[in-house]
């Protein structure tokens, strides 16, 4: 079995580790436009070999697309010559535009997946063995994929320890806007708000665990998240509008000194962790 991994950063690199551990006899072929990432991935043992071009990876039995979401759409247009039994799996954080962009010739080959995992770090050196273990992967519009491709994807994800959830692509993008994309927007906003008001010395002296937790994902790749925000623009704007309404409620209650109402509002927020 030959498995190609296009994109050798956190997600692709961690996938390489997980697959090598589960399938030591499989050949993992990596591809990344960043030559440093290619050499690091080889040195770290994330893949066995590096492909020179995208076209040279089409002979693989399985191809993972672990690159920014705009790159996934572009890459799909160059994979029309894959073998009939090839399984192409994207790991993008948005799904509707990616699914709509798949060339009809390879629609049966394609699996739309979003592993709900990651860290704020990126690049091959960020790869970790257990990134996918016990995490959810959302598979979208699975009935549009071929039977062989469905079985292949389900087996691979289960064998690396993932829990599988099924959704329509549009449904996924709406939920992801609230659960994943909006929190990144808020973290970037928090970081900029503090940086533009506070001196670095004050930030390092006073920043405790709460601030560090809330600002941690502001270290994420801007290039990746601009693409995500672009592809899921409408849903992200809706989620930000709802957040703005809640923030305005908080501001108004503080301004009007409605402390009992503020207390009740905070108690409502506490209920979130009853379901998490």
N, C-alpha and C positions, 0 to 999 in steps of 0.2 A: 504494500500500500504506500503510495506517495501522497503526502499532504503538503500543499503549498500554503504558506502564511505570508500574505502581502501586508506589510506594516509590522515592524519589529519593536514597537514601543511597549508600554506597560501591558496592554491587552494582548497583543500578538506574542510578545515574549513570554508572558505568564502562561498563555495557551501552549506555547512550545514546551515549556517545562512540564505542564500537566500531561500533555500527549506523550512525551518521551517516557514519563514515568509509567503511564498506563500501557503504552504500546512500544516497548523498547526496540522491536524489530521494524517498525515503520520508518520510512525515510522522510524527514522533514526538510523542506526546501523553503528558504526565506527570500523575501524581496523587500527592499526599502530604498527610497530615492536618496536617503541619507547614507553616504558611504561609511561614516563613522558608526552609525547604527548597525550596519552590516558586519563590520569587523568586530564590534562589541558583542553582537548576537552569537557570532562564531566562537569568540573567546569564552563567553559564558556558557556555551553549550545549549543555547536556546533552540538552535536548528543545526542540521547536519551539513548543509551546503547552502550557498547563496546563488540565486538565479541572476543572470545579467540583465534580462528584460522581462517585461510582463508577458510577452508572447511565449517566452521559453518555459513558462509555468503552466501552460494550458494542458500539458500532458498529465498533470496530476489527477489523482482519483478524487481528491477533495481539495477545494481551494477556500481558504478563509480570507475575508476582506476586513482587515483590522486597521483601517485608515480613516481619516476624517470623512464625514458623510458626503461632502461634495466630491471627494476623491472616489468614493464607492460608486457613485453614479457614473463618473468618467470611466472607471476601470471596467464596469459591466459592459460598456460599449465595445471593449477590445477583447472580450472573452467569448465571442460567438463561435469560435472554432473548437471549443472544448469537446471532449468525448461525450457520447450520448449518456453514459452512466455517471458522468462527473457530477459532483455535488458542490455547488457554490454557496457559501454561507457568509452573509455579511453580519458584522457585529456593531452596526451603527446605532447611535442613540436616538435617531428618528427613523420612522418606517414608511409613512405614506408616500412621500416623494420618491424614496428609493424603490419601493415596490412598483410604483407607476412608471419608473424609468427602465425597468428590466426589458431588454429586447425580447420580443415574442419568441424568437428562435430558441432562447435558453430559459424561458420561464419555468419549464418543468425541472430544470437543473437547479433552480434558485431557491434558497431558504432564507427568509427574513428573520433575523434573530437579534435580540438585544439582551446581553447578559447584564443583569442589574448588579454590577460590582465595579470596583475601580478605586483608585486613590488619587490624590492631588498631584502625584508625581508622574513623570513621563520619561520615555526613552527606555532602551533595553536594560539599563542598570536598575530600573525601577521594578523589573519583573520579579514576581514572587510565586512560589510553588502553589500556595493554597488560595490564590485569588478567586478561583471559581468554585472551590469546595463549599457545598451547602448553600450556594447562592441561587437566586432565581434567574432563569433565562426565559424571556418572553419570545414565543414563536408566533409570527403573524401571517394570516392568510395561508395557513399551511396546506389547505385543500387545493390550492393552485399549483403546488409543487408535485413532482412525480413521486410515485409510490416508493421507488428505490431511494430517492433523495430524502424523503420523509424518514424512512427507517434508518438511513445512515446518520442523519442529523440527530435523531432521538437517541440512538445508541451512543454516539460520540459525547453528547452533552451529559447523558446519564453516567457514562463511564468515567467522566472526570468529576463526578459528584454534584452535578447541578440538579435543581428542582425546576420542572418545566411548567409554564403557564401559557395558555393559548389565548390570543386576542386578534381582533381585526386591527389593521394598521392604523386607521383613523382613531380608533378607541385608544390604542397604545399611545399615540402622540398627544392626545388630550391629557391622559393620566400622567405621562412623563413630564409634561409642561409643569404640572403642580408639584410632583414628587421629586423631580430631578432638575429640570431646566430652570425653573423659578428660583430654587435655592442657590444655584450657581450665580444667577443674576444678583440676588440679594447679597451674597458673599462678596462679589466684586464691588458692589455698591458700598457695602460696609467698609471695606478696605480703603476705597477711595475717599469716603467721607472722613474717616479718621486721619488718613495721610494728609489731607488738605487742611486739617484743623490743628493737628497735634504734632509737636516736634518728635523726632525719632527717639530722643532720650526719654521723653515722657511715655511714649508707647512701650518701650522695652521695660521701663520701670514699673508700669502699672498694669500691663496686659496680663490678665490671669487666664485660668482655664477656659472660662466662658467665652472670652474674646477670641482666644486661640482656636477653640472649637468652631465658632461661627465664621471665622475668617480663613480657616484652613483651606477650603476648596478654592479660595481666590488665588491659590498658587497653581491652579490647573492651566493647561495649555490654552492661551487665547485663540490660537489659530483653529483649534478643534472646536471651541465653544462658539466662536463667531459663526462657523458653518452650521452648528446645531441651531443656534438662534435664528439664522436665516431660513433654514428649512422648516422650522416649526414656529414661524413668526406669529401667525394668528393665535395659536393656542398659548404661546408665551405671553402675548399682550393681554389675553383674557386673564391668565393667572396673575399677572402683575396688577391688573385692575382690581382684582379681588383682594390681593395683599394690600394695595394702597387704601382700600376701603377700611380694612382692619387697622392699619397703621393710623389712619385719620381718626378712627374711633378712639384709639389709645391717646392720641394727641389731644383730642377734644375733652376726654374725661380728665386728663391731667390738668389741662388749662382751666376747666370748670371746677376742679377739686372734687370730683365725684368719686370719692375713694371707695365707697361700697360697690358702686357699679364697676369700677376698675378691678376690684377684688373678684367679683363674680365673673368678669371677662377673662381674668387670668385662670380661674378655676375651670372655665370651659376649655381653655387651652391645655390644661393639665390632662384632660381626658384623652388627648391624642396618644399618650404613652400607655393607655390601657389597651390599645389595639396593636401597638408596635411590639 
